[in-house]
Amino acid sequence: MKHAPDRSKVEQLIEKGVRIYSPETITMGEEVSVDRISGDRVIIHSGCKIHGSSTLIMAGCEIGYEGPATIENCQLGPYVKLKGGFFSQSTFLEKVTLGSGAHIRDGCLLEEQVKGAHTVGLKQTILFPFVTLGSLINFCDCFMAGGTSRKNHSEVGSSYIHFNYTPDQDKATPSLIGDVPKGVMLNQKPIFLGGQGGLVGPVRIGYGTVIAAGTIYRKDFPEGDGLLFPGSNVKRQQPLHLGLYPGLKSIIANNINYIASIIALRKWYIDSRSLFFGADPMKKLLYEGALEKIEMVVTERIKRLREVAHKMPLSIELYKEVMKEHALQRHQHLRMEFFEQWPKIEESLTHCLSKTGDPEKRDEFLALIQQRIDQKGKDYLRVIKGTGNYGALICTEWLQGLIDEINDETLKLIPSFRP
């Protein structure tokens, strides 16, 4: 007796209620679970490819409206619109929209209502709610927050680049544009990065900063609230010594601080954001996807800093060769300690994943959040924005204290780093 052939995954999705245009043009990997794709107002346009056992597509999503889209092991929250391009190993929370030609690779987490125009490239990038990206943007290895709503948001102008690869062939270049402790409360001034410009990582940029269009900015500006123009103090020609790492102290400090910040964000997700996803199986999978991306970023940043640490013996030899009789022992000690202490630094950073911050401030804030949820429901943006000044203060102190603790504990392992 012959058995009827199994229905294709595309047929099963159509039966669930998914609107699929030109079903014969859709590629659906055998590993894709139909149970992880909602049948509620989901639209998949012609020519799309969906792969990956961890792919999740929730209600109201629309894929491929402007051109074919490939999705690989991504989690799409409610009403996400991916209009065309390639999307891999990333998580998109509610109402994220990206235009055609997007190239979104491993380790990206885009929170609620993030928007991007056409041809946006991201990798290892975390964007907080409302952040908006123009067209023709390469914005990898960075974090950005700021703004309070869709009308008052941080923005990256068209043709902007976060320079994340150095002539020394490393990527220990992550930049904080905004910060985690204040940014999670969605009450900070927006940051504006003017079009046809760039940011050379690793740097820290504070809230309220405007970087003028056409500016390539290379320095920290954590205090914020300023208009920044390009500097004119760079010589037209100067010697280039690859592997010298003249700004090593800043590289170490900014990388450790970035890792500490993402660890604090992970703690925020585990203790606070988890309260908003509830028991719904698909929401739980979305939360797990978001947490996974944060952990991917921590792993990536440690890996990239490790690569720099391993270059330090050669950097010392180059420093002595270049500086000759002007070589300073403290610069050599810094490089050697960074190299020799790296195993302990990495161990310390890994151990810091278990840190909680001040338990009293955490518990006080979480009690406040739970009270708001009981009153207003689990609308994340509404609850967080309505927490008030006192709640924001307690939360910021909790998360900033955790970051400070990780910074202090880690940098203590490099005595030459201290003044």
N, C-alpha and C positions, 0 to 999 in steps of 0.2 A: 504494500500500500504506500502510495506516494504522499508525502507531507507537503502542504502548501509552503512556498518559500516565505522566509521572514520578511516582514515589511522593512523597507529601508528606514534609516533614522529620519530622513527628510519627510517621508510619509507619516511617520509617527508624530513628528512635530506639527505637521499640517493638521493631523487628527486632533492634537491637543489644542489647536486654535492659533498657532503661529502663522502669520501671513508671510508666505514665501513666494516671491516673484520668480518666475522661471526656475522651478525646482530642479530641472535638469542641469542647470549651471552651478548648483550649490555643491560644494565638497564638504563632506562631514566625516571626520575621522572615526574609525571603528571604536576608538577609546573614549569618545565623547559620550557622556551620560545624558540621555533624554530627560531624566528626572531632574537634572540640574538646569534645565531650560524651561522657563515659564511659558505657558500658553496664553497668558493674559496680555493682549495688546503688544506683543513682540512682533517686529517686522524685520525680515531679512531680505535684502534686495539682491538682484541678480549678480552672479559672479563671486559671491562671498565664500570663504573657506573657514571652517571652524574645526580646530584641533585641540587635543589636550584633555586628559581625564579630570583635571581640576577646573576646567572652564565652567563658569556660572553665568547665566543670563537671566536677570530678574524682570519683573513685569514692566511693560512700557518701553523697553529698549528698542532702538532702531539702529540697524547695522547696514552700512553701505549705500546710503542715499545719494551721495555725490560720486561714488566710484567703488569698485570692489574693495572689500576689507578682508584681511586675514586675521583671525583671532586664535591665539595659542596660549592655553593655560592662563586665561585672564578671568577676573571676576568683575562682572558688570552689575552695579546696583540698580535700583529702580530708575527708569526714565533716562538712562544713559544713551547718548547718541554718538556713535563712532561712524563718521560719514565716509571714511575711506582711508586705506593705508594698511599698516602692519602693526599689530599690537601683541606683545608677548610678555608673559610672566609679570603682569601688572594688575592693579586693582583700581577700580573707578567707582566712587561712591555716588550717591543719588544726584541725578541731573547734571553729570559731567557731559560736556559737549566738545568734540574735536572735529575739525574740518578735514577735507580730503588731503591725501598725501602725508598723513601723520606717520611717524616712525617711533613707536613707543616700545622700548625694550625693557629688559629685566630690571626689577626692583623699583618700579614707579608706583606711587600711591597718590592719587588725585582725589582730594576730598570734595565735599558737596559743592556743586555749582561752579566748579572750575571750568573755564572755557578756553579753547584754543582755536585760532583761525586755521588757514590751510598751511600745510608743510611745516609741521612742528616736530622736532626731534627731541626725545627725552630718554634718559637712562639713569637709573639710580637717583631719581628726582622725586621729592615730596612737595606737594603743593597743598596749602591749607585752603579752606573754603573761600570762594569768590575770586581767587587769583585768575587773572585773564592774560592770555598770551596772544600776541599778534601773529602775523604770518612770517614764514621763512625764518624760523627760530631754532637754534641749537642750544639747549638748556639742560645739559646733563650734569650729574654729580652735585646737586645743590638742593637747598631747602628754601621755600619762600612762603611767607605769611603776610598778614596785614590787611586792613580793611574791615568793614562791618556789614556789608551787604553787597548785592549785585550792583548798586549804584555808587557804592563807595568802596572800591576794591583796589588791591595792588595790581599793577599792570607791567608787562614787559612789551616794549615796543617792537614793531616789525624789524626783521633783519638783525636781531640781537643774538649775541653769542656769550655763553659762559665758557671761557677758555679753561678747559679741564685736562689738557695734556701739555706737558712741558718739554722744552728741548732736551732736558735730562731723561726723557722717556719714562716719566712716572705720572701717576694720577693721584698723588696725595694732595688734591686740590679742591676739596669740598668747600662750598661757601654757604654761610648762613645769611639769608636775606630776610631780616626779621629774626625772631627767636621762638623757641618752644614755650617757655614759661608764661610769657605774655600773650603769645600768638594763639594759644588754645582757647583763650577767653573771647576771641573775636571782637575785641574792643579797641584795637590799636589803629593808629593812623596808617593809611596806605603808603606803599613804596612805589615809586615810578622809575622804571629804567628806560630811558629814552631810546628810540629806535636808531638803527644803524650804529649801535654801540656795542660795548662788551665789558665784561667783568673778568678780571684775571684772578682765578682762585689760587690759594684759599684766602678768602676775606670775610669780614663780618660787616654787614650793613644794617643800620638801625632804622626803626620806624620813622615815617615822615620824611625820608630821604627822597630827593628827586635828583637823578643823574641826567644831565642835559643830553639831548639827542646828539649822536655822533661822538660820544665820549668813550674812550677806553679807560676804565678805572681800575687801579692796581692796589689800592690801600684799604685798610680797615677804616670804617666810619660808624662804629657801634653806637655813638651818641645820637645819631639821626637828626631829624629836623633841620636839614640843610640842602642847599642846591649845589651840586658838585659839577665842576667843569674839568676839562682835560688839563693836566699839568704841562708845563713847558720846560721842566728841569732835566729832561732826559737828553743825554749827549747824542749827537747824530751818529757818532761812531765810538765804540768802546770795545775793549778786548772781551772775547767770549771764551769762558772756560767751562765746558760742560762737565757736570759732576761736582762742581765746587760748592754749590748750595750756600751762597752767601747769606740768604735769609732763613737759615735752618731753624733758628729759634722761633720765628713766626710760624713757619710751617708746622713744627711740632705742636705749638700752642693751639693753633687753629684746628688742626686735625684732632687733637685730644678733646678740645671743646666741642667739636662737631659730633664726635662719637658719643661724648657724654650727653649731648642734647638729644640725640636719637635714642639713646638708652632711656632718657627721661620721657620721650614720646612713647616708647614702648610701655613704660610704666603707666602712663596716662591711658593708653588703650586697654591695658589689663585691668586697671582699677576703676576707671571712669567711663570710657567709651563703651566698654562691654555692657554697661547697664542699659544702653539704648537699643541693643539689637534683639533682646528678648529671646523667646523660645522657638520662634519660627525657624525651621530648618534652613531655608535659603538665607535668611539674615545671619544665622550663625555661620554659614559657609562664607558669607561676605566678610564678616568680622575676622574669621580665621585667615582669609586671603590678605586682608589689610595688615594684620599682625605679622604674617609671614614676610610681607614686603619690607616692613620696618626691620625685621631681623636680617633680611638679605642685605639691607643697607649697612647695618652694623658690621656684618661679616666682610662686606666689600671694603669698607673704610679701614678696617684693621689690616686686611690683606694689602691694600695700597700703601699704608704707612710702613708695614713690614718690609716692603720692597725698597723703600727709601733707607730704612735702618740698615739693611744689608749692603748698601752702597757706601757706608761711612768709612770703612778702611781705605778704599780707593780715594774717597774725598779728602781724607787726611793727607795722603801722599801728594795729591794735586795741590792742596792748600800750601803745603811746605814748599813745593816746587815753584808755585806762583809768587808767594809772599817772601820767600828766601829769608833774609835776616829780619824781616818785619813780621814774621809769623808769630802769632800770640798763642801761648799755652792754653788759655781759656777756650779759644775756639777749637783747638785740637781735643781738649778734654770733653767738650760738649759732644763732638762727633763720636768719640770713642765710648763715652758713657751711653749715648743713645744706642750705639751698636751692641755693646756688651749687656746692657740692661734690657734690651728688647724682649727677651723671653719673659722676664718678670713684668714688663709693661703689658705685654699681650695677656699674660695670666691675670693681671690686675683688671684689665678692661673686661675680660670675659667674666671674671668674678663679679664685677659691678652690675652685671645683668640681674643679679639677685637682690640688689639694694632697693630699698623702698622709700628713702627720704624720711623726713620727720614724720613719724607715725601719728602724732597728735594733729598736726596740720592736715595730713592726708585724711584722717578719719573725720575731722571736722568738716572738711570740704565735701567729702563723699556723702556725709549725712545731709548736708545742704542740698546737694544734687538729687539725692533720693527723695527728699521732701518736695523739690520742684517737679520731679517726675511724677510723684503721686498726685500732685495738683494739676499739672499741665499735660501729662502724657509723655511719650518717648520721642517727641520731635526734638532732635539734637540741637539744631540751630536755635530754636525758640527757647529751650531750657537754658542753654549756655549763655545766650545773649541777655536772658532775664535774671541771671544770677546776682547781679548787683556788684557794687564796688567792693564790698567786704568779701564776698565770695571770690571775686577775681584776685584780691590781695592775698587771701589765704592760699589759693591754688598756685599763684606765681611764687610765693615764698616756698611752698612745698617742692615744686619742680626745680626752681633755681637752686634751692639748697641741695638737692640731689646732684645737680650738675656741678656745683661748687665742690661737693664732697668728692666726686669722681676726678675732677681736675686736680685737686690738692693731693689726693692719694696717689695719682699716677705720676704727676710731675715731681713728686717727692723722690721718686726713684732715679731722677737725673739731677744730682747735686749741682752740676755746672749750669743747669737751667736757671737756678735761683740767682738773684742779683749778687 
